[in-house]
Amino acid sequence: QVQPVESGGGLVQTGGSLRLACVPSGRTFSGLTMAWFRQAPEKEREFVATVNWNGGRTTYADSVRGRFTISRDNAKNAVYLQMNSLKPEDTAVYYCAADSRHFYLYSSSVGDFDSWGQGTQVTVSS
């Protein structure tokens, strides 16, 4: 069982940057599509970005495209979310997720992601 563990959240001012990291507890992320989601208070969890098994394919939500970058370092067994030009509406708990059932395929459906971290809080002050 793969268990993502997030880190890197915090408080930042509008226009600032943060870099989130996700590493596995248990089985590695090797061969798996990885994703970031977020959930703001009183809102549903929403998709942020995905990256395929080798980092060669990514997908972004319209709300973050051009500001956020998802990447992975398979040598370090880690996935990252670089967040630039942060806005107050980016305030949320950010979750790292893995599709642990499909290897070397690209997962694009929320339902494909079955392993979730505990989340890390990102707060952007205005």
Secondary structure, DSSP 8 states (H G I E B T S, - for coil): -EEEEEE--EEEETT--EEEEEEEEES--TTEEEEEEEE-TTS--EEEEEE-TTSS-EEE-TTTBTTEEEEEETTTTEEEEEE-S--GGG-EEEEEEEEEEEESS---SGGG--EE---EEEEEE-
